[in-house]
Amino acid sequence: MSNQSEKRVADIIVEQLAKWGVRSIYGVMGDAIFHLTDALARQDTIRLYTTRHESTAAFMASAQAKLTGQLGVCIATSGPGLANLLNGLADAANDRAPVLAITGQVESYFVGTDRKQYIDQQAFISPLAGYSDELAYPDAIVNLLTKAMKTAIGQGRVAHLSIPRDMLGAIVNVQIRNPEPYLTTHPLSNQETIFKGIDILNQAQRPVIMVGKGALGLTQPLIQIAEKMKAGLITTLPAKGVMPYNHPLALGGIGAAGTETSTKILEQADTVLVVGTTWWPTDYTPRQAKIVQIDVVPENIGKSQEASYGIVGDAKVILPQIAQMLSNIPKPEWEETIKQIKEQWNTRMGEEVSQGGSPIPPQRIMHALQQVIPSNAIITLDVGDHLVWFNRIFQANGQRILISGNWRSMGFGLPAALAAKIAQPESPVVAIVGDGGIGMTLADFLTAVYYQLPVVVAVLNNGCLAMERNRLKLTDLHQLGSGLYNPDFAAFAEACGGMGIKVQHSDELEPALRKAFNAGQPVILDISTEPAMVPTTKTWAPVPSWSPGTPVGIGK
């Protein structure tokens, strides 16, 4: 820079992001973004966290956005840098997490040529991004950047901006823009619409409530509504901690490895109030029930299953109003039905979690985690059989849970834990991962050590991709490719400068977990696990053979 008062495009980007509340950026260094990393180094409002792989950076931005509701930002160089971001950006796109990706591009005078690392980035990212554009004139940076941020924040979308490397260093004379708080203003149905919805709920004889991440933080009004309606409450996985499982109306999760309590009660329900979720497996939909759905996004109503009635708005506004106006009508038979079915399920779970030995049954592991993980913890889950066991066994009590929801990508757990610890350093953070998923992002345990992020990584080590292996067994197909050759994960943690703990017998579980949570440094727990097949509340259907003109559907 020739003059301290002169500002480059890169400087304006950093100032504009800081003005809109960004405090952390995740990425990997590359020559197309040298000016941007230089600008970050010259200020102390935003911290750059460099990762070992761009997919980790994008997963971190996505997880931060899911956890906080605020803009997550990741950066990468041109070509391969953007390509490696795509998996994490797809996670954000599928879960409507507001994420901004800024990538370098070849020099403006090489765009469209055969220059190394050139690709049409807008075409490349188009299936994922709600907005993507390239800076063509330096003074347009504020307009493009604010348009990208407004799209991400206002619509819960992925936004992307590519900037040629010569543009990042260009001197500009532009003013940054103030934040626009109206971006988070939500639509709201009128009072008459809400009153009609309450009338439908008051008429229910066998009601159920199903809640997703849109109901997070609303435990009190949800309990009030459930108790007034005498409704069993089912949670999707991200909302598992919304209602303590020890409440008599808490039914647990839904889906192939949810609780039999929720499945059996749903089969009998005549009315279902759905709050803040679009995920509802088709096989678990009660055909006879009226569905009243509340969602802040109008197009989400009826998205997975046809809704009988819809209310648009923020659940934080609508639920307290419903809780206050609902009638308190006794339903002794329905309450007794819920009580009996839940007692039967709890007895069965008691038998499952009492198993022990070596290798350790996954049910026992999840029960031990339940005993040790504090209620203020953030739990991040990778994708695999361990997630299904968690949904089946773990009885949440206020913990916040982060998953790769609709994208369901392996490799999410560790990056999400890193982002969670950065965003909320006072909260205990544990990643529950399989040996397959952790293998995809294992190098970024070094990131935890370098930035002194005391996360606990519990690796369920069964030497295979258990979900795939067990499904191959069910369909009598060869298991080629499902086996894993693993390192000593505990020794790897020690080699990185963290703590490694091997757990090979069920008697060692709880002491090892408590030691990990009290360590004050990054820890990998290498837990020897058996690849048990998850019992399902309904029979899992194998993939049918395809023939011309025959649609093929795979249940989730």
Residue pairs with C-beta under 8 A, 6 or more apart in sequence:
1 8
2 171
6 171
7 15
7 171
7 172
7 173
8 35
8 39
8 168
8 169
8 170
8 171
8 172
9 35
9 135
9 138
9 141
9 163
9 167
9 168
9 169
9 170
9 172
10 35
10 36
10 38
10 39
10 168
10 169
11 39
11 42
12 141
12 142
12 145
12 172
12 174
12 176
13 36
13 39
13 102
13 141
13 145
13 163
14 36
14 39
14 40
14 43
14 45
14 46
15 43
15 176
16 141
16 142
16 145
16 146
16 176
16 177
17 25
17 46
17 73
17 145
17 149
18 43
18 45
18 46
19 176
19 177
19 178
19 179
20 71
20 149
20 179
21 70
21 71
21 179
22 46
22 71
22 73
23 45
23 46
23 47
24 46
24 47
24 49
24 64
24 73
24 419
24 422
24 423
25 40
25 46
25 47
25 48
25 49
25 73
25 74
25 75
26 48
26 49
26 50
26 51
26 56
26 57
26 58
26 60
26 61
26 72
26 73
26 74
26 75
26 419
27 33
27 48
27 49
27 50
27 51
27 54
27 57
27 74
27 75
27 76
28 50
28 51
28 52
28 53
28 54
28 57
28 76
28 77
28 81
28 84
29 37
29 50
29 77
30 76
30 77
30 78
30 81
30 104
31 77
31 104
31 165
32 77
32 78
32 81
32 103
32 104
32 105
32 106
32 117
32 165
33 75
33 76
33 77
33 81
33 102
33 103
33 104
33 165
33 168
34 165
34 168
35 165
35 168
35 169
36 75
36 102
36 104
36 163
36 168
37 48
40 46
40 48
41 48
48 75
49 57
49 60
49 418
49 422
49 447
49 451
50 447
51 57
51 60
51 415
51 444
51 447
52 443
52 444
52 446
52 447
53 84
53 441
53 443
53 444
54 74
54 76
54 81
54 82
54 84
54 85
54 88
55 84
55 85
55 86
55 87
55 88
55 411
55 415
55 440
55 441
56 88
56 411
56 414
56 415
56 418
56 441
56 444
56 447
57 74
57 75
57 76
57 85
57 88
57 415
58 74
58 84
58 85
58 86
58 87
58 88
58 89
58 91
58 92
58 99
58 101
59 87
59 88
59 91
59 409
59 411
59 412
59 415
59 416
59 419
59 441
60 72
60 74
60 88
60 415
60 416
60 418
60 419
60 422
61 72
61 73
61 74
61 88
61 92
61 99
61 100
61 101
61 419
62 72
62 88
62 89
62 91
62 92
62 95
62 97
62 99
62 416
63 72
63 380
63 402
63 412
63 415
63 416
63 419
63 420
64 70
64 72
64 419
64 420
64 422
64 423
65 71
65 72
65 92
65 97
65 98
65 99
66 95
66 97
66 213
66 238
66 402
67 378
67 400
67 402
67 419
67 420
67 423
67 424
68 423
69 98
70 98
71 98
71 99
71 100
71 149
71 152
71 153
72 92
72 97
72 98
72 99
72 100
72 419
73 99
73 100
73 101
73 102
74 85
74 88
74 89
74 99
74 100
74 101
74 102
75 101
75 102
75 103
76 82
76 84
76 85
76 101
76 103
76 104
77 103
77 104
77 117
78 103
78 104
78 105
78 106
78 117
78 118
78 119
78 121
78 162
78 165
79 116
79 117
79 118
79 119
80 117
81 103
81 104
82 101
82 103
82 119
82 121
82 124
82 125
82 162
83 119
83 124
85 101
85 103
86 124
86 125
86 128
87 409
87 411
88 409
88 415
89 99
89 101
89 125
89 128
89 129
89 158
89 160
90 128
90 407
90 409
91 97
91 404
91 407
91 409
91 412
92 98
92 99
92 158
93 128
93 129
93 130
93 157
93 158
93 407
94 405
94 406
94 407
95 404
95 405
95 406
95 407
96 156
96 157
96 297
97 156
97 158
98 152
98 153
98 155
98 156
98 157
99 152
99 158
99 159
100 148
100 149
100 152
100 158
100 159
100 160
100 161
101 125
101 129
101 158
101 159
101 160
101 161
102 160
102 161
102 162
102 163
103 121
103 160
103 161
103 162
103 163
104 162
104 163
104 164
104 165
104 168
105 111
105 118
105 121
105 134
105 162
105 163
105 164
105 165
106 113
106 115
106 116
106 117
106 118
106 164
106 165
107 115
107 164
107 165
107 166
108 136
108 164
108 166
108 167
109 166
110 118
111 118
111 134
111 164
112 118
121 132
121 134
121 160
121 162
122 132
122 133
122 134
122 160
122 162
125 132
125 158
125 160
126 132
128 158
129 157
129 158
129 159
129 160
130 151
130 152
130 155
130 157
130 158
130 159
131 147
131 148
131 151
131 152
131 157
131 159
131 160
132 159
132 160
132 161
132 162
133 144
133 147
133 148
133 160
133 161
133 162
134 161
134 162
134 163
134 164
135 141
135 144
135 161
135 162
135 163
135 164
135 167
138 167
138 170
138 171
138 172
139 172
139 173
139 174
141 163
141 172
141 174
142 174
142 175
142 176
142 177
144 161
145 161
146 177
146 180
148 159
148 160
148 161
149 159
150 180
150 183
151 157
151 159
152 158
152 159
153 183
153 184
154 183
154 184
156 297
186 296
186 313
186 314
186 317
187 296
187 298
187 312
187 313
188 312
188 313
188 314
188 317
188 318
189 310
189 311
189 312
189 313
189 318
193 311
194 311
194 318
194 321
194 322
195 325
196 309
197 292
197 294
197 309
197 311
197 322
198 322
198 325
198 326
200 271
200 290
200 292
200 308
200 309
201 207
201 229
201 271
201 273
201 292
201 322
201 326
202 326
202 327
202 329
203 271
204 229
204 231
204 270
204 271
204 290
205 270
205 271
205 331
205 334
206 268
206 269
206 270
206 271
206 331
206 334
206 337
207 229
207 230
207 231
207 232
207 269
207 270
207 271
207 272
207 273
207 334
208 231
208 232
208 233
208 234
208 251
208 265
208 266
208 269
208 271
208 272
208 273
208 289
209 222
209 225
209 226
209 229
209 231
209 232
209 233
209 234
209 272
209 273
209 274
209 275
210 233
210 234
210 235
210 236
210 254
210 272
210 273
210 274
210 275
210 277
210 280
211 222
211 233
211 234
211 235
211 236
211 239
211 242
211 243
211 274
211 275
211 276
211 277
212 235
212 236
212 238
212 239
212 275
212 276
212 277
212 278
212 279
213 236
213 238
213 239
213 276
213 277
214 275
214 276
214 277
214 294
214 295
214 296
214 315
215 222
215 239
215 242
215 275
215 276
215 277
215 315
215 319
216 238
216 239
216 242
216 276
216 400
217 316
218 242
218 275
218 315
218 316
218 319
219 242
219 243
219 398
221 319
221 320
221 322
221 323
222 233
222 242
222 243
222 275
222 319
223 243
223 247
224 323
225 231
225 273
225 319
225 322
225 323
225 326
226 232
226 233
226 243
226 247
226 249
227 249
227 328
228 323
228 326
228 327
228 328
228 329
229 273
229 326
229 329
230 249
230 329
230 330
230 331
230 334
230 335
231 249
231 273
232 249
232 250
232 251
232 261
232 262
232 265
232 338
233 243
233 247
233 249
233 250
233 251
234 251
234 252
234 253
234 254
234 258
234 262
234 265
234 266
235 242
235 243
235 250
235 252
235 253
235 254
236 253
236 254
236 277
236 279
237 253
237 381
237 387
237 390
237 391
237 401
237 403
237 405
238 401
238 402
238 403
238 405
239 276
239 277
239 401
240 253
240 391
240 394
240 396
240 399
240 401
241 375
241 396
241 397
241 398
241 399
241 400
241 401
243 249
243 250
244 250
244 396
244 397
244 398
245 252
245 395
245 396
245 397
246 395
246 397
248 335
248 338
248 339
248 342
249 338
251 259
251 261
251 262
251 265
251 338
251 342
252 258
252 259
252 261
252 262
252 345
252 395
253 259
253 262
253 391
253 392
254 262
254 263
254 266
254 280
254 281
254 284
255 281
255 284
255 391
255 537
255 556
256 281
256 388
256 534
256 536
256 537
256 538
256 540
256 555
256 556
257 388
257 389
257 391
257 392
257 534
257 535
257 536
257 537
258 284
258 391
258 392
258 537
259 345
259 392
259 537
260 341
260 344
260 345
260 348
260 537
261 338
261 341
261 342
261 344
261 345
262 284
262 537
263 284
263 537
263 538
264 341
265 337
265 338
265 341
266 272
266 284
266 285
266 286
266 289
267 286
268 286
268 337
269 286
269 289
270 288
270 289
270 290
271 289
271 290
271 291
271 292
272 286
272 289
272 290
272 291
272 292
273 292
273 293
273 294
274 280
274 291
274 292
274 293
274 294
274 295
274 307
275 293
275 294
275 295
275 315
275 319
276 294
276 295
276 296
276 315
278 295
278 300
278 303
278 304
279 304
279 405
279 406
280 304
280 305
281 555
281 556
282 305
282 555
283 538
283 555
284 538
285 305
290 308
290 309
291 305
291 306
291 307
291 308
291 309
292 307
292 308
292 309
292 310
292 311
293 300
293 301
293 302
293 307
293 309
293 310
293 311
294 310
294 311
294 312
294 313
294 315
294 318
294 319
295 301
295 310
295 312
296 312
296 313
296 314
296 315
298 310
298 312
301 307
301 310
301 312
302 310
311 318
349 393
352 361
352 363
352 393
353 363
353 364
353 366
353 367
353 393
354 364
355 361
355 363
355 364
355 506
356 364
356 505
356 506
356 507
357 505
357 506
358 504
358 505
358 506
358 528
359 462
359 504
359 528
359 529
359 530
360 503
360 504
360 505
360 506
360 509
360 527
360 528
360 529
360 530
361 506
361 529
361 530
361 532
362 385
362 386
362 389
362 393
362 460
362 529
362 530
362 532
363 389
363 392
363 393
363 532
364 506
364 509
365 389
365 458
365 460
365 509
365 527
365 529
366 389
366 390
366 392
366 393
366 394
367 393
367 394
368 506
368 509
368 510
368 513
369 390
369 394
369 430
369 432
369 458
369 513
370 393
370 394
370 395
371 510
372 510
372 513
372 514
372 517
373 379
373 399
373 428
373 430
373 517
374 399
374 428
374 517
375 397
375 398
375 399
376 398
376 399
376 427
376 428
377 399
377 400
377 427
377 428
377 429
377 430
378 399
378 400
378 401
378 402
378 417
378 420
378 421
378 424
378 427
378 428
378 429
378 430
379 399
379 400
379 401
379 402
379 429
379 430
379 431
379 432
380 401
380 402
380 403
380 412
380 413
380 414
380 416
380 417
380 420
380 429
380 430
380 431
380 432
381 387
381 390
381 401
381 402
381 403
381 412
381 413
381 431
381 432
381 433
382 404
382 410
382 411
382 412
382 413
382 414
382 431
382 432
382 433
382 434
382 437
382 438
383 403
383 404
383 408
383 409
383 410
383 412
383 434
383 437
384 410
384 433
384 434
384 436
384 437
384 460
384 465
384 466
384 467
385 434
385 460
385 466
385 467
385 470
385 531
385 534
386 432
386 433
386 434
386 460
387 403
387 432
388 467
388 534
389 534
390 432
392 534
392 535
400 427
402 416
402 420
403 412
404 412
410 434
410 436
410 437
410 440
411 437
411 440
411 441
412 437
413 431
413 432
413 433
413 437
413 438
413 441
413 457
414 431
414 433
414 438
414 441
414 442
414 444
414 445
414 448
414 455
414 457
415 441
415 444
416 431
417 429
417 430
417 431
417 448
417 455
417 457
418 444
418 447
418 448
418 451
418 453
418 455
420 427
420 429
420 455
421 427
421 429
421 448
421 453
421 454
421 455
422 451
422 453
428 456
428 517
429 454
429 455
429 456
430 455
430 456
430 457
430 458
430 517
431 455
431 456
431 457
431 458
432 458
432 460
433 457
433 458
433 459
433 460
434 459
434 460
434 462
434 465
434 466
435 459
435 460
435 461
435 462
435 463
435 464
435 484
435 486
435 489
436 464
436 465
436 484
438 457
438 459
438 489
439 484
439 486
442 489
442 492
445 457
445 492
445 493
445 496
445 498
445 522
445 524
446 496
446 497
447 453
448 454
448 455
448 498
448 522
449 496
449 497
449 498
449 521
449 522
452 521
453 522
454 519
454 520
454 521
454 522
454 523
455 522
455 523
456 513
456 516
456 517
456 519
456 523
456 525
457 493
457 522
457 523
457 524
457 525
458 513
458 516
458 525
458 527
459 489
459 524
459 525
459 526
459 527
460 527
460 529
461 486
461 489
461 526
461 527
461 528
461 529
462 528
462 529
462 530
462 531
463 483
463 484
463 486
463 531
464 482
464 483
464 484
464 531
465 481
465 482
465 483
465 484
466 531
466 532
468 481
468 482
469 479
469 482
469 483
469 531
470 531
470 533
470 534
471 540
471 542
472 478
472 479
472 482
473 479
473 533
474 540
474 542
475 542
475 543
488 500
488 502
488 526
489 500
489 524
489 526
490 500
490 501
490 502
490 524
490 525
490 526
491 500
492 500
492 524
493 499
493 500
493 522
493 523
493 524
494 500
496 522
498 521
498 522
498 523
498 524
499 516
499 519
499 521
499 522
499 523
499 524
500 523
500 524
500 526
501 512
501 515
501 516
501 523
501 524
501 525
501 526
502 526
502 528
503 509
503 512
503 525
503 526
503 527
503 528
504 528
505 528
509 527
512 525
513 525
516 523
516 525
540 555
541 555
543 552
543 554
544 550
544 552
546 552
